[in-house]
Amino acid sequence: MAVPVEAVALLGEHVALMGLTPERLRALPAFAPGSATAVQLDETLRLGIVRPFH
């Protein structure tokens, strides 16, 4: 599935999905490499770092 980068946070060595209900997660489209947007070399991706929540 294609998870939006806005829903991703780092949790130590793990990647956490934030703010996605099970229903919304199931509704995400399948990942298709040809449909992905390329990240430009000068683009910055910002990911959150979260504390353990379990």
CHARMM-style PDB file with segment names, atoms N, HN, CA, C and O in Angstrom:
ATOM      1  N   MET     1       0.824  -1.183   0.000  1.00  0.00      PROA
ATOM      2  CA  MET     1       0.000   0.000   0.000  1.00  0.00      PROA
ATOM      3  C   MET     1       0.867   1.244   0.000  1.00  0.00      PROA
ATOM      4  O   MET     1       2.003   1.220   0.474  1.00  0.00      PROA
ATOM      5  N   ALA     2       0.345   2.300  -0.518  1.00  0.00      PROA
ATOM      6  HN  ALA     2      -0.578   2.319  -0.903  1.00  0.00      PROA
ATOM      7  CA  ALA     2       1.063   3.569  -0.611  1.00  0.00      PROA
ATOM      8  C   ALA     2       0.696   4.422   0.597  1.00  0.00      PROA
ATOM      9  O   ALA     2      -0.390   5.001   0.643  1.00  0.00      PROA
ATOM     10  N   VAL     3       1.595   4.501   1.574  1.00  0.00      PROA
ATOM     11  HN  VAL     3       2.476   4.031   1.536  1.00  0.00      PROA
ATOM     12  CA  VAL     3       1.354   5.265   2.794  1.00  0.00      PROA
ATOM     13  C   VAL     3       1.873   6.680   2.589  1.00  0.00      PROA
ATOM     14  O   VAL     3       3.019   6.857   2.177  1.00  0.00      PROA
ATOM     15  N   PRO     4       1.048   7.700   2.869  1.00  0.00      PROA
ATOM     16  CA  PRO     4       1.528   9.076   2.703  1.00  0.00      PROA
ATOM     17  C   PRO     4       2.649   9.390   3.694  1.00  0.00      PROA
ATOM     18  O   PRO     4       2.581   8.999   4.859  1.00  0.00      PROA
ATOM     19  N   VAL     5       3.659  10.084   3.235  1.00  0.00      PROA
ATOM     20  HN  VAL     5       3.714  10.401   2.288  1.00  0.00      PROA
ATOM     21  CA  VAL     5       4.812  10.388   4.089  1.00  0.00      PROA
ATOM     22  C   VAL     5       4.389  11.210   5.301  1.00  0.00      PROA
ATOM     23  O   VAL     5       5.058  11.164   6.334  1.00  0.00      PROA
ATOM     24  N   GLU     6       3.300  11.955   5.200  1.00  0.00      PROA
ATOM     25  HN  GLU     6       2.757  11.992   4.361  1.00  0.00      PROA
ATOM     26  CA  GLU     6       2.821  12.762   6.328  1.00  0.00      PROA
ATOM     27  C   GLU     6       2.355  11.888   7.489  1.00  0.00      PROA
ATOM     28  O   GLU     6       2.233  12.377   8.612  1.00  0.00      PROA
ATOM     29  N   ALA     7       2.094  10.613   7.241  1.00  0.00      PROA
ATOM     30  HN  ALA     7       2.193  10.216   6.328  1.00  0.00      PROA
ATOM     31  CA  ALA     7       1.599   9.707   8.278  1.00  0.00      PROA
ATOM     32  C   ALA     7       2.718   8.863   8.886  1.00  0.00      PROA
ATOM     33  O   ALA     7       2.448   7.942   9.657  1.00  0.00      PROA
ATOM     34  N   VAL     8       3.970   9.168   8.546  1.00  0.00      PROA
ATOM     35  HN  VAL     8       4.189   9.916   7.920  1.00  0.00      PROA
ATOM     36  CA  VAL     8       5.104   8.354   8.988  1.00  0.00      PROA
ATOM     37  C   VAL     8       5.911   9.104  10.046  1.00  0.00      PROA
ATOM     38  O   VAL     8       6.171  10.300   9.914  1.00  0.00      PROA
ATOM     39  N   ALA     9       6.305   8.377  11.102  1.00  0.00      PROA
ATOM     40  HN  ALA     9       6.095   7.406  11.209  1.00  0.00      PROA
ATOM     41  CA  ALA     9       7.189   8.926  12.132  1.00  0.00      PROA
ATOM     42  C   ALA     9       8.187   7.837  12.516  1.00  0.00      PROA
ATOM     43  O   ALA     9       7.914   6.648  12.354  1.00  0.00      PROA
ATOM     44  N   LEU    10       9.333   8.248  13.019  1.00  0.00      PROA
ATOM     45  HN  LEU    10       9.555   9.214  13.150  1.00  0.00      PROA
ATOM     46  CA  LEU    10      10.350   7.293  13.446  1.00  0.00      PROA
ATOM     47  C   LEU    10      10.171   7.011  14.929  1.00  0.00      PROA
ATOM     48  O   LEU    10       9.996   7.927  15.733  1.00  0.00      PROA
ATOM     49  N   LEU    11      10.219   5.735  15.277  1.00  0.00      PROA
ATOM     50  HN  LEU    11      10.362   4.991  14.624  1.00  0.00      PROA
ATOM     51  CA  LEU    11      10.093   5.293  16.666  1.00  0.00      PROA
ATOM     52  C   LEU    11      11.279   4.389  16.934  1.00  0.00      PROA
ATOM     53  O   LEU    11      11.191   3.169  16.796  1.00  0.00      PROA
ATOM     54  N   GLY    12      12.397   5.005  17.322  1.00  0.00      PROA
ATOM     55  HN  GLY    12      12.468   5.996  17.435  1.00  0.00      PROA
ATOM     56  CA  GLY    12      13.627   4.232  17.484  1.00  0.00      PROA
ATOM     57  C   GLY    12      14.036   3.656  16.145  1.00  0.00      PROA
ATOM     58  O   GLY    12      14.234   4.394  15.180  1.00  0.00      PROA
ATOM     59  N   GLU    13      14.163   2.340  16.082  1.00  0.00      PROA
ATOM     60  HN  GLU    13      14.002   1.741  16.866  1.00  0.00      PROA
ATOM     61  CA  GLU    13      14.541   1.684  14.828  1.00  0.00      PROA
ATOM     62  C   GLU    13      13.327   1.287  13.992  1.00  0.00      PROA
ATOM     63  O   GLU    13      13.472   0.641  12.955  1.00  0.00      PROA
ATOM     64  N   HSD    14      12.144   1.667  14.437  1.00  0.00      PROA
ATOM     65  HN  HSD    14      12.027   2.192  15.280  1.00  0.00      PROA
ATOM     66  CA  HSD    14      10.912   1.299  13.750  1.00  0.00      PROA
ATOM     67  C   HSD    14      10.286   2.509  13.072  1.00  0.00      PROA
ATOM     68  O   HSD    14      10.586   3.655  13.404  1.00  0.00      PROA
ATOM     69  N   VAL    15       9.424   2.231  12.132  1.00  0.00      PROA
ATOM     70  HN  VAL    15       9.180   1.299  11.862  1.00  0.00      PROA
ATOM     71  CA  VAL    15       8.636   3.271  11.475  1.00  0.00      PROA
ATOM     72  C   VAL    15       7.213   3.138  11.996  1.00  0.00      PROA
ATOM     73  O   VAL    15       6.625   2.059  11.930  1.00  0.00      PROA
ATOM     74  N   ALA    16       6.658   4.227  12.514  1.00  0.00      PROA
ATOM     75  HN  ALA    16       7.136   5.103  12.568  1.00  0.00      PROA
ATOM     76  CA  ALA    16       5.301   4.221  13.055  1.00  0.00      PROA
ATOM     77  C   ALA    16       4.377   4.955  12.091  1.00  0.00      PROA
ATOM     78  O   ALA    16       4.759   5.958  11.489  1.00  0.00      PROA
ATOM     79  N   LEU    17       3.169   4.448  11.954  1.00  0.00      PROA
ATOM     80  HN  LEU    17       2.859   3.633  12.444  1.00  0.00      PROA
ATOM     81  CA  LEU    17       2.149   5.122  11.165  1.00  0.00      PROA
ATOM     82  C   LEU    17       1.275   5.909  12.127  1.00  0.00      PROA
ATOM     83  O   LEU    17       0.721   5.345  13.070  1.00  0.00      PROA
ATOM     84  N   MET    18       1.151   7.192  11.896  1.00  0.00      PROA
ATOM     85  HN  MET    18       1.601   7.650  11.130  1.00  0.00      PROA
ATOM     86  CA  MET    18       0.446   8.077  12.805  1.00  0.00      PROA
ATOM     87  C   MET    18      -0.863   8.548  12.193  1.00  0.00      PROA
ATOM     88  O   MET    18      -0.910   8.932  11.025  1.00  0.00      PROA
ATOM     89  N   GLY    19      -1.907   8.516  12.977  1.00  0.00      PROA
ATOM     90  HN  GLY    19      -1.869   8.203  13.926  1.00  0.00      PROA
ATOM     91  CA  GLY    19      -3.184   9.087  12.567  1.00  0.00      PROA
ATOM     92  C   GLY    19      -3.925   8.304  11.506  1.00  0.00      PROA
ATOM     93  O   GLY    19      -4.813   8.847  10.848  1.00  0.00      PROA
ATOM     94  N   LEU    20      -3.580   7.040  11.324  1.00  0.00      PROA
ATOM     95  HN  LEU    20      -2.859   6.599  11.858  1.00  0.00      PROA
ATOM     96  CA  LEU    20      -4.289   6.224  10.342  1.00  0.00      PROA
ATOM     97  C   LEU    20      -5.168   5.215  11.076  1.00  0.00      PROA
ATOM     98  O   LEU    20      -4.665   4.340  11.781  1.00  0.00      PROA
ATOM     99  N   THR    21      -6.463   5.342  10.908  1.00  0.00      PROA
ATOM    100  HN  THR    21      -6.871   6.053  10.335  1.00  0.00      PROA
ATOM    101  CA  THR    21      -7.372   4.356  11.476  1.00  0.00      PROA
ATOM    102  C   THR    21      -7.264   3.081  10.648  1.00  0.00      PROA
ATOM    103  O   THR    21      -6.813   3.131   9.503  1.00  0.00      PROA
ATOM    104  N   PRO    22      -7.664   1.951  11.199  1.00  0.00      PROA
ATOM    105  CA  PRO    22      -7.645   0.721  10.398  1.00  0.00      PROA
ATOM    106  C   PRO    22      -8.435   0.851   9.098  1.00  0.00      PROA
ATOM    107  O   PRO    22      -8.042   0.302   8.069  1.00  0.00      PROA
ATOM    108  N   GLU    23      -9.547   1.577   9.148  1.00  0.00      PROA
ATOM    109  HN  GLU    23      -9.866   2.023   9.984  1.00  0.00      PROA
ATOM    110  CA  GLU    23     -10.353   1.767   7.941  1.00  0.00      PROA
ATOM    111  C   GLU    23      -9.601   2.577   6.888  1.00  0.00      PROA
ATOM    112  O   GLU    23      -9.606   2.233   5.706  1.00  0.00      PROA
ATOM    113  N   ARG    24      -8.955   3.655   7.327  1.00  0.00      PROA
ATOM    114  HN  ARG    24      -8.951   3.934   8.287  1.00  0.00      PROA
ATOM    115  CA  ARG    24      -8.208   4.491   6.378  1.00  0.00      PROA
ATOM    116  C   ARG    24      -7.005   3.736   5.823  1.00  0.00      PROA
ATOM    117  O   ARG    24      -6.666   3.878   4.649  1.00  0.00      PROA
ATOM    118  N   LEU    25      -6.364   2.934   6.667  1.00  0.00      PROA
ATOM    119  HN  LEU    25      -6.640   2.819   7.622  1.00  0.00      PROA
ATOM    120  CA  LEU    25      -5.225   2.145   6.223  1.00  0.00      PROA
ATOM    121  C   LEU    25      -5.656   1.146   5.141  1.00  0.00      PROA
ATOM    122  O   LEU    25      -4.968   0.982   4.134  1.00  0.00      PROA
ATOM    123  N   ARG    26      -6.785   0.486   5.352  1.00  0.00      PROA
ATOM    124  HN  ARG    26      -7.345   0.618   6.170  1.00  0.00      PROA
ATOM    125  CA  ARG    26      -7.297  -0.458   4.344  1.00  0.00      PROA
ATOM    126  C   ARG    26      -7.687   0.240   3.051  1.00  0.00      PROA
ATOM    127  O   ARG    26      -7.630  -0.366   1.981  1.00  0.00      PROA
ATOM    128  N   ALA    27      -8.083   1.509   3.132  1.00  0.00      PROA
ATOM    129  HN  ALA    27      -8.129   2.002   4.001  1.00  0.00      PROA
ATOM    130  CA  ALA    27      -8.536   2.247   1.959  1.00  0.00      PROA
ATOM    131  C   ALA    27      -7.393   2.826   1.125  1.00  0.00      PROA
ATOM    132  O   ALA    27      -7.629   3.331   0.027  1.00  0.00      PROA
ATOM    133  N   LEU    28      -6.162   2.761   1.630  1.00  0.00      PROA
ATOM    134  HN  LEU    28      -5.971   2.351   2.522  1.00  0.00      PROA
ATOM    135  CA  LEU    28      -5.032   3.301   0.869  1.00  0.00      PROA
ATOM    136  C   LEU    28      -4.832   2.483  -0.402  1.00  0.00      PROA
ATOM    137  O   LEU    28      -5.046   1.271  -0.404  1.00  0.00      PROA
ATOM    138  N   PRO    29      -4.425   3.140  -1.475  1.00  0.00      PROA
ATOM    139  CA  PRO    29      -4.211   2.410  -2.730  1.00  0.00      PROA
ATOM    140  C   PRO    29      -2.986   1.507  -2.655  1.00  0.00      PROA
ATOM    141  O   PRO    29      -2.075   1.734  -1.859  1.00  0.00      PROA
ATOM    142  N   ALA    30      -2.984   0.499  -3.485  1.00  0.00      PROA
ATOM    143  HN  ALA    30      -3.724   0.315  -4.132  1.00  0.00      PROA
ATOM    144  CA  ALA    30      -1.811  -0.372  -3.610  1.00  0.00      PROA
ATOM    145  C   ALA    30      -0.659   0.445  -4.175  1.00  0.00      PROA
ATOM    146  O   ALA    30      -0.869   1.350  -4.982  1.00  0.00      PROA
ATOM    147  N   PHE    31       0.542   0.129  -3.755  1.00  0.00      PROA
ATOM    148  HN  PHE    31       0.713  -0.607  -3.099  1.00  0.00      PROA
ATOM    149  CA  PHE    31       1.712   0.843  -4.268  1.00  0.00      PROA
ATOM    150  C   PHE    31       2.025   0.370  -5.673  1.00  0.00      PROA
ATOM    151  O   PHE    31       2.150  -0.829  -5.926  1.00  0.00      PROA
ATOM    152  N   ALA    32       2.150   1.309  -6.574  1.00  0.00      PROA
ATOM    153  HN  ALA    32       2.048   2.283  -6.369  1.00  0.00      PROA
ATOM    154  CA  ALA    32       2.530   1.024  -7.950  1.00  0.00      PROA
ATOM    155  C   ALA    32       3.754   1.881  -8.268  1.00  0.00      PROA
ATOM    156  O   ALA    32       3.636   3.104  -8.350  1.00  0.00      PROA
ATOM    157  N   PRO    33       4.935   1.265  -8.451  1.00  0.00      PROA
ATOM    158  CA  PRO    33       6.158   2.041  -8.660  1.00  0.00      PROA
ATOM    159  C   PRO    33       6.055   3.104  -9.754  1.00  0.00      PROA
ATOM    160  O   PRO    33       6.650   4.172  -9.618  1.00  0.00      PROA
ATOM    161  N   GLY    34       5.340   2.848 -10.798  1.00  0.00      PROA
ATOM    162  HN  GLY    34       4.856   1.980 -10.909  1.00  0.00      PROA
ATOM    163  CA  GLY    34       5.229   3.822 -11.876  1.00  0.00      PROA
ATOM    164  C   GLY    34       4.405   5.045 -11.522  1.00  0.00      PROA
ATOM    165  O   GLY    34       4.476   6.062 -12.211  1.00  0.00      PROA
ATOM    166  N   SER    35       3.615   4.954 -10.442  1.00  0.00      PROA
ATOM    167  HN  SER    35       3.557   4.128  -9.883  1.00  0.00      PROA
ATOM    168  CA  SER    35       2.758   6.084 -10.072  1.00  0.00      PROA
ATOM    169  C   SER    35       3.358   6.938  -8.955  1.00  0.00      PROA
ATOM    170  O   SER    35       2.787   7.966  -8.590  1.00  0.00      PROA
ATOM    171  N   ALA    36       4.485   6.527  -8.418  1.00  0.00      PROA
ATOM    172  HN  ALA    36       4.948   5.692  -8.715  1.00  0.00      PROA
ATOM    173  CA  ALA    36       5.106   7.261  -7.311  1.00  0.00      PROA
ATOM    174  C   ALA    36       5.731   8.559  -7.807  1.00  0.00      PROA
ATOM    175  O   ALA    36       6.235   8.634  -8.928  1.00  0.00      PROA
ATOM    176  N   THR    37       5.691   9.567  -6.963  1.00  0.00      PROA
ATOM    177  HN  THR    37       5.283   9.506  -6.053  1.00  0.00      PROA
ATOM    178  CA  THR    37       6.325  10.842  -7.271  1.00  0.00      PROA
ATOM    179  C   THR    37       7.780  10.773  -6.832  1.00  0.00      PROA
ATOM    180  O   THR    37       8.065  10.442  -5.681  1.00  0.00      PROA
ATOM    181  N   ALA    38       8.679  11.073  -7.715  1.00  0.00      PROA
ATOM    182  HN  ALA    38       8.447  11.342  -8.650  1.00  0.00      PROA
ATOM    183  CA  ALA    38      10.108  11.041  -7.381  1.00  0.00      PROA
ATOM    184  C   ALA    38      10.454  12.180  -6.436  1.00  0.00      PROA
ATOM    185  O   ALA    38       9.941  13.290  -6.574  1.00  0.00      PROA
ATOM    186  N   VAL    39      11.323  11.902  -5.481  1.00  0.00      PROA
ATOM    187  HN  VAL    39      11.740  11.000  -5.369  1.00  0.00      PROA
ATOM    188  CA  VAL    39      11.826  12.935  -4.583  1.00  0.00      PROA
ATOM    189  C   VAL    39      12.994  13.604  -5.288  1.00  0.00      PROA
ATOM    190  O   VAL    39      13.927  12.940  -5.740  1.00  0.00      PROA
ATOM    191  N   GLN    40      12.932  14.910  -5.375  1.00  0.00      PROA
ATOM    192  HN  GLN    40      12.175  15.449  -5.008  1.00  0.00      PROA
ATOM    193  CA  GLN    40      13.984  15.668  -6.038  1.00  0.00      PROA
ATOM    194  C   GLN    40      15.232  15.710  -5.155  1.00  0.00      PROA
ATOM    195  O   GLN    40      15.133  15.629  -3.931  1.00  0.00      PROA
ATOM    196  N   LEU    41      16.392  15.834  -5.770  1.00  0.00      PROA
ATOM    197  HN  LEU    41      16.472  15.899  -6.765  1.00  0.00      PROA
ATOM    198  CA  LEU    41      17.654  15.841  -5.020  1.00  0.00      PROA
ATOM    199  C   LEU    41      17.740  16.983  -4.019  1.00  0.00      PROA
ATOM    200  O   LEU    41      18.392  16.838  -2.985  1.00  0.00      PROA
ATOM    201  N   ASP    42      17.099  18.119  -4.298  1.00  0.00      PROA
ATOM    202  HN  ASP    42      16.570  18.238  -5.139  1.00  0.00      PROA
ATOM    203  CA  ASP    42      17.171  19.261  -3.395  1.00  0.00      PROA
ATOM    204  C   ASP    42      15.969  19.339  -2.454  1.00  0.00      PROA
ATOM    205  O   ASP    42      15.809  20.326  -1.735  1.00  0.00      PROA
ATOM    206  N   GLU    43      15.124  18.304  -2.453  1.00  0.00      PROA
ATOM    207  HN  GLU    43      15.255  17.503  -3.037  1.00  0.00      PROA
ATOM    208  CA  GLU    43      13.935  18.286  -1.603  1.00  0.00      PROA
ATOM    209  C   GLU    43      14.276  17.725  -0.224  1.00  0.00      PROA
ATOM    210  O   GLU    43      15.124  16.842  -0.099  1.00  0.00      PROA
ATOM    211  N   THR    44      13.618  18.237   0.799  1.00  0.00      PROA
ATOM    212  HN  THR    44      12.929  18.955   0.698  1.00  0.00      PROA
ATOM    213  CA  THR    44      13.826  17.772   2.164  1.00  0.00      PROA
ATOM    214  C   THR    44      12.579  17.063   2.645  1.00  0.00      PROA
ATOM    215  O   THR    44      11.474  17.596   2.544  1.00  0.00      PROA
ATOM    216  N   LEU    45      12.756  15.858   3.170  1.00  0.00      PROA
ATOM    217  HN  LEU    45      13.654  15.426   3.252  1.00  0.00      PROA
ATOM    218  CA  LEU    45      11.659  15.128   3.790  1.00  0.00      PROA
ATOM    219  C   LEU    45      11.797  15.288   5.292  1.00  0.00      PROA
ATOM    220  O   LEU    45      12.874  15.072   5.848  1.00  0.00      PROA
ATOM    221  N   ARG    46      10.724  15.660   5.941  1.00  0.00      PROA
ATOM    222  HN  ARG    46       9.849  15.836   5.490  1.00  0.00      PROA
ATOM    223  CA  ARG    46      10.742  15.819   7.394  1.00  0.00      PROA
ATOM    224  C   ARG    46       9.858  14.738   8.005  1.00  0.00      PROA
ATOM    225  O   ARG    46       8.665  14.646   7.712  1.00  0.00      PROA
ATOM    226  N   LEU    47      10.466  13.930   8.854  1.00  0.00      PROA
ATOM    227  HN  LEU    47      11.435  14.005   9.092  1.00  0.00      PROA
ATOM    228  CA  LEU    47       9.746  12.871   9.549  1.00  0.00      PROA
ATOM    229  C   LEU    47       9.792  13.161  11.034  1.00  0.00      PROA
ATOM    230  O   LEU    47      10.810  13.606  11.563  1.00  0.00      PROA
ATOM    231  N   GLY    48       8.679  12.903  11.700  1.00  0.00      PROA
ATOM    232  HN  GLY    48       7.852  12.541  11.271  1.00  0.00      PROA
ATOM    233  CA  GLY    48       8.631  13.101  13.140  1.00  0.00      PROA
ATOM    234  C   GLY    48       9.323  11.966  13.878  1.00  0.00      PROA
ATOM    235  O   GLY    48       9.449  10.854  13.364  1.00  0.00      PROA
ATOM    236  N   ILE    49       9.763  12.263  15.076  1.00  0.00      PROA
ATOM    237  HN  ILE    49       9.661  13.166  15.493  1.00  0.00      PROA
ATOM    238  CA  ILE    49      10.311  11.243  15.971  1.00  0.00      PROA
ATOM    239  C   ILE    49       9.358  11.196  17.157  1.00  0.00      PROA
ATOM    240  O   ILE    49       9.098  12.217  17.794  1.00  0.00      PROA
ATOM    241  N   VAL    50       8.839  10.013  17.450  1.00  0.00      PROA
ATOM    242  HN  VAL    50       9.050   9.183  16.932  1.00  0.00      PROA
ATOM    243  CA  VAL    50       7.836   9.891  18.500  1.00  0.00      PROA
ATOM    244  C   VAL    50       8.340   9.006  19.633  1.00  0.00      PROA
ATOM    245  O   VAL    50       9.241   8.188  19.451  1.00  0.00      PROA
ATOM    246  N   ARG    51       7.741   9.187  20.799  1.00  0.00      PROA
ATOM    247  HN  ARG    51       7.008   9.852  20.946  1.00  0.00      PROA
ATOM    248  CA  ARG    51       8.047   8.328  21.948  1.00  0.00      PROA
ATOM    249  C   ARG    51       7.229   7.062  21.830  1.00  0.00      PROA
ATOM    250  O   ARG    51       6.188   7.059  21.173  1.00  0.00      PROA
ATOM    251  N   PRO    52       7.672   5.998  22.445  1.00  0.00      PROA
ATOM    252  CA  PRO    52       6.859   4.778  22.444  1.00  0.00      PROA
ATOM    253  C   PRO    52       5.468   5.063  22.986  1.00  0.00      PROA
ATOM    254  O   PRO    52       5.310   5.784  23.971  1.00  0.00      PROA
ATOM    255  N   PHE    53       4.479   4.500  22.346  1.00  0.00      PROA
ATOM    256  HN  PHE    53       4.607   3.914  21.546  1.00  0.00      PROA
ATOM    257  CA  PHE    53       3.096   4.775  22.740  1.00  0.00      PROA
ATOM    258  C   PHE    53       2.346   3.502  23.099  1.00  0.00      PROA
ATOM    259  O   PHE    53       1.117   3.503  23.166  1.00  0.00      PROA
ATOM    260  N   HSD    54       3.072   2.425  23.327  1.00  0.00      PROA
ATOM    261  HN  HSD    54       4.070   2.424  23.272  1.00  0.00      PROA
ATOM    262  CA  HSD    54       2.412   1.170  23.716  1.00  0.00      PROA
ATOM    263  C   HSD    54       2.818   0.753  25.100  1.00  0.00      PROA
ATOM    264  OT1 HSD    54       2.361  -0.278  25.593  1.00  0.00      PROA
TER     265      HSD     54
END
